[in-house]
Amino acid sequence: MGHYRYQMTEGNESFLIEKNMNVSKLTSRKSFYRLAGICTVFIVLIFIAEFIVFLLLGPQPSTALDWFNSINHNMLVGMLHQYSLDILAWILFIPFFLALYEDLKSVNPMYSLLAITIAIIGIVLFFSQNITFSMLYLSSQYATADNNAQKSILLSSGTSMISIFNGTGAAISVIFMPLAQLILSIIMLKNSSYYQFTGVLGIIVNACNLLYYIPIVGNIIMAIVALPTLLWYSLISLRFYYISAEKG
């Protein structure tokens, strides 16, 4: 009898341990999706802020001298004009893509993995090609340069930085993000947890965003789909919130 009670006690302890582990995993999962939802909301807010900056200040400076003058005139405004908020947005994209992968991998693991791989490559390329802090340093050096020879060298360095910013690596990073989102949007159509509208909207806006580098037409298309793109991100954030609030 005592042996039987011991077995029952031992069995109950194992059950409780397993139950606590499952509860802990579920709590961690919910917390992760809550974080991803918050990150997605901030991505939307950052893009809105950058759109307002574009309306107020116009396009990003195209020459090194314009970059330096913009930053040196007012560093905060100048940095915003250089779209430095993109750095934060691309950091926030990491939990965004990880959460989408986790949510969609059961539907199509191969293409979900392909999508997140493309997204990670895009994010790495973005940070490897980003020149914000380099231009900030060069602009401060330019402001304190003693002679025209030093300024000429700094302008030359700034021009080289802009060439990197406009180079192939940066272009690939910009293209890879909507490409990854396009693949994930297609997978959403096969997941009953997502509204069909979310998947279709994602396909449309991300396919349009892939056309960014088409001269003249690309910018027009991007402007047209800007608000629908923000709507798509908002719908994804609601999905993340829904998962984080699920019971069980």
Beta strands, then each sheet from edge to edge (+ up, - down):
end
